[in-house]
Amino acid sequence: MENKQDNKDDSYLDETDEKAVCEYVDGKLREAKAYRKRFEADWAEYERFYNGEHWKNVDKRPKINWTFSVIEYEVPLLQDSRPGTDVISIEDEFSDDAKVLKESIDYVYSYNHLDIRLAQAIRSSLIATNGYLYVDYDPDKENGEGQIIIRNLNWRSVFLDPSEGDLDDMSYVVIRRPVKVDVLKRQFPFKAEDIHPEEIEDEDVVQHDMYMIETKYHASSARRNISIGYKPEDMAYLVEAWCKDYTMVPIPQEESLQIAQDSIEKLKQGMIPAVERFQDHNLIIQVLSEELQNTGIQIQQEQMENDEALATGPQIIEEEIQAKIAEGAIVAPEEAQMASDQLMQQLVEQAQPDPQMQMYAQLLQDLIEQHKIMLEQNPNSEKPKYPYFMRLIVKVCDEILYDGPTPVKNGKFPIAPVYAYKIEGEPYATGELKNIIDPQKAFNELYWDEHQNLRLNANSGWVMDDNSGIDETTLSNEPGIIVKKKAGTDVRRLEPGTVSPQLSAKQQANRSYMEEVSGITEVAQGKRPQGISAAAAISALQEQSIGRMRLKSRMIEEYTMQRLGELVSDFILKYWTKEKMLKVYDDDGRIQSLQFDPSRMQGFKYEIRMVPGSTFGISKEAIFNHTQQLLSAGAIDAQLFFDINRNNIPFAAKALERLQQRDELAMQSQQLAEENAQLKAQLEQLMGAGAGNQEEVPPNQQIPAQ
């Protein structure tokens, strides 16, 4: 979290209401926790199965963890497209700034190793429920200069409003995570004395009935919080409650006067100021009306002066003409009339009203009308106490550390969720394991039965007579064993039984069920399906086999990554207050330097969009094969082939560079050939002229034949 000690004197930090604020946050936490509790046992079980904890006695009962295999097949497929974000400037003159902001976002991604964090979020969404990427600012990073960070949050740390299914429609999101006490004291020094360690709950200790075992799952083997890893003594819960708060407050008069004055200055420059709902429209209308009245007085006064000039103008012009005639400057009547007409035309033009002044008055009138319309939506001249109606409350140990507007005033919760299977109206999505855990359990049972049968049949029992004279304790399955018995008695091995082939067939069927349900077929795994050998048919099957993966990938790209880009860009504009020199790669893989200037980003309007074509990553092999066929057929040239497959071929940039050099050499050769042809034509022309006038050309000046 941002260091908040600078905000301790702000008006919204009211320590007298700490108890009520704590109860408010705890109430939200209890509500979200009670709703989520019905899913937690299943989510914890899915995590145990992914981690290979399929049995009570893990070391004694074997298993084949197909759930792990399915999840780890999907994670690289979903991340293979390497989704990114792009910045589009609303105004053309800021296109260069949009490029700098885009590279700044990529820099933050690289600093936080987003490839690793995104893979973790995708894995979490496939195993249990929502994966989360959390954007924050750490003032201790970069040697104390601070840096924007992206961290993964376990589902145990995030509590969502259960009344809404879409994140942006929720009224609150509570993030509760254990943090070292010394870290909290350093970030909140004004409350350091009130921060102390507290007991960290074993939130994932769930009394859960395991299949095939009569006793309940042993709690001690599950007593390890996956988000913590241990149970320390010097940690406390940092609770962040991001709440929608629609409290309205009066707008300060000085703020409205400043808005009105800024609007007047923009109108004088020919710019149209923005009219927003939460402004004191009454006061602004009053100021603008006074300006319009003063402008009207100026226009009226100017008109009176012009009318007076027009009334007295002819007499003044006549006097000037007579004076010039007396001086001899004008001698002809025609010249006098022409001079009089010119002076009169100038006077009429000067007497016209100022068009800029009239336009300014019209703009003032239009702006007043706009404020009158908005006045109906905000008749009480109030504004939100918290920008975008978003309030942040931070507490530790029932101590309020911060209560006020969010650090970044964008109205968004600071998380970018990753969904596997989003359910309408539900805040929590389902993962892949929910649908394949039952076949995995059935597979384990059959695998254990087959394992037991093989063990028993591999070491069959003995049959011997009572009077054989052999001590049964000496009978074993050791190699080279010698058994002596009395004559006429019987000592022999039991005939070993056979393991039913139905066990193996059923195991294979359960495995196939998991693949069918998850969509991870043989083709998706890179295996050639039986009975199909044509490359085109296999390629078509591969495209169809990853259809479900492509749907998940688009959700990640068009929702998760776009939301992450919006959050990171807002944090950049908020916290990057100093110039930065960024080293970035261009499209050809060369390093370039870009300067981030925070002064140029003030008032910069932009949109975050997905990079076009980023979904091609999953089917890049198909694109490569298709473009290769076009290249072989001559439909495209080599340069276009490498340009399309820039991200699919490691040496594409080098190949493009060589092709460009080849084209430049070919162009230079063509230019030299054209110049040689022109020189040759000129030479032949000169030789022809010399042959026709050979008698006139001295021998020493003749051009020798080539």
Phi, psi and omega in degrees: 000154176296144177293118188258008185294337178289346184258008189291342180262003182292155186292334184280351178268089184255100184291340180292339180258018185302318182297315180295321180294318178298317179295324178297313180294316180298325178296317177297319181295318179296319181298311181292324181291320180296321179292319185285340187300328184290344178261340194295323180298317179293317180299319179295322178295318178300320179295320179296319180294318177300322180280003176088009180269078184266342185231165177294310178261091188297324186283343187256336181250122182285161177203159171241115190275082178288334177298319176298318182298316181296314182298315184285345169287321186282324185303307180294328178296318181289335181261357186294334181286348181047063185296146178221182180236156177230155181245125180248123179282136177291324180249138187298327184291348180255020182296324178293322177293325177297321178295319179296318179295322178297315179293329177294319176299316179297325177297317178296319177301313181294319180300324183265007180051061187298329179302320180288315184290323178293321177298321178295319179294319177297316180299317179298320180293329180281328183284306189235286185210207186307136165265150186229134167250122187248125182261130183211176177236127181249111182289348182271347181287164178056048178058040177088356178278344178089151178202152176283133183236152174237121180233156175276141175242131174288153182299337179292340184266352186241126180239117185258151175298118184284353184279347182228149178266332180266137186301315185290344179268353182287153180271343178199156170221127180249128177247118181235117182218144179285135182225148177301139183296320181294329176293317179296319180294325179289324181281332181233069186294333182287351177237018186301322182292337183265356181264126181217159180297149175223163184289130178269123184288147171273079189291339182261010174279102185240124174288104191231128177288123177266147181291153177068357183237126184290322180281161181284161179301130186291119187296328184296328180285342178259002186278067174208111181289120185297330181279346181247306180094342178198174183241089185278174182254352187239042179232159177216158180280123170267116184251123176245117178253109177264109190236142171284125182228119186258027177295134180249145180227155178297148179275128179300142183296320182296329177293318180291320178298322179293320178297317180296317180294319177296323179296319179296316180297320179293321178296321179295333178270004180083013180260149180261114180287154179281141176249116183250160184294315188269070175225158177278085187293328178300310182292320180295319177298321179298314181293316180294324179294320176297319178295320178295321179295316178296320178296319178297321178296319179296317180296318180295317180295320179295323179294320178297318178297321180292319179297320179295322178294321178293325181291320183265355184298311183302319180294318180295320180295318180298320178296320179295320181295317180297323178295320180291327177293320179294327179281349181087006179288333177235126183244333184256147178299326180297320179295322180295319180292319180296316179296321179294319179295318180297316180295322180292321178297317178298320180295319180295319180295319179292334182276354179291145178296150182292116182294326179294321179294319178294320177296320178298319179295322179292320177296321176299316180296318179296319180294322177298319179296322178296318179293328177293323178293316180290338179298330179292332179274339180222066185292336183270002178054056179241164177223160178297139176294326180242123181307137181058021177060026181249125182242140179242128176238126179242129180217154174218130175055042180062023175246125179282118179268332180201141177209104183176200180296156177290150180303317177254116188273077180236355179073015182250146169289141191278032180234146174242101184283153173245126182248141171268299178231100182281132180254134182297129177082355181255134178287336183248128178277166176259156180259189181281326185293336180303325186264351182239002183288327179294314173299326177295319178296315179297320177299317180298318180298312181293322179295321178291319177299315179295320179298316179295316180297319179295320178297315182291318182287332179289341180226075184291161183282177181250150172236123180215153177284154180296328183261022181289341180079019182250135175281118184297340179289344180271352180278128180210186177250031180287146180297140177073021181294141179243125182243120176256136182222166176286150180295142179084003178251169185237128172223118183205163175280148170289146175295123180293142178279178178244143177279132182298128178294345179295331178299311180294321180295319180292323176299314180296325178295318179296321177296319178297324178299316180298320180291320180295316183293319183278342182087005179270085181272179179299320181295319179295333179276359180090009180266145178280126179294146181294138177086358180236125181236343182292132182296322181295319180294319179296319179297320178295320178296321179297319179298317181288327186292335182257020180300318180291324177295321182295325178297315178296321181297321179293325176297320179294316184288311189274348177240299185298307185290325177293317178296319178298318178297321178295318180294313182296319180296320178295320178294324178298312182293336179278315193254343177274087184263357179240156178294143179228142175255117184258134173260115185231163177260136174275187184295336180265008177084011179268146181278132176233159179253132176233138181258125174267115180249108183297334181293331180282344183269357180290123181074012181287121181256132186208170174230147176260125178227165178284148175291124182301138176083005182292339179284354179291346187303321183293323184254031184294330178294319178295321178296318179298313181296319181294314180292329177295320176296319177296323179294317180295326180279354180081011180285333176228159178266175184295325181295316178293325178299312180289330179293318178294321183263032182303322182267356182260338182244124185301325185259022183298319181297317178296318180298317178297321179296316178295318179297322178295319177297320178297317179295321178295319178295320179296321179294319178296319178296320179294319178296319178296321179295319179295319178296320178296321179295320178295317179296322179295320179295318178297320181295317178296324178295319178294321179294322178295320178294324180291326179292325180288335182238043187294327182289342182266348183263123177301150182301323183285353180249002179287146179275121181296150179292143180269000000 
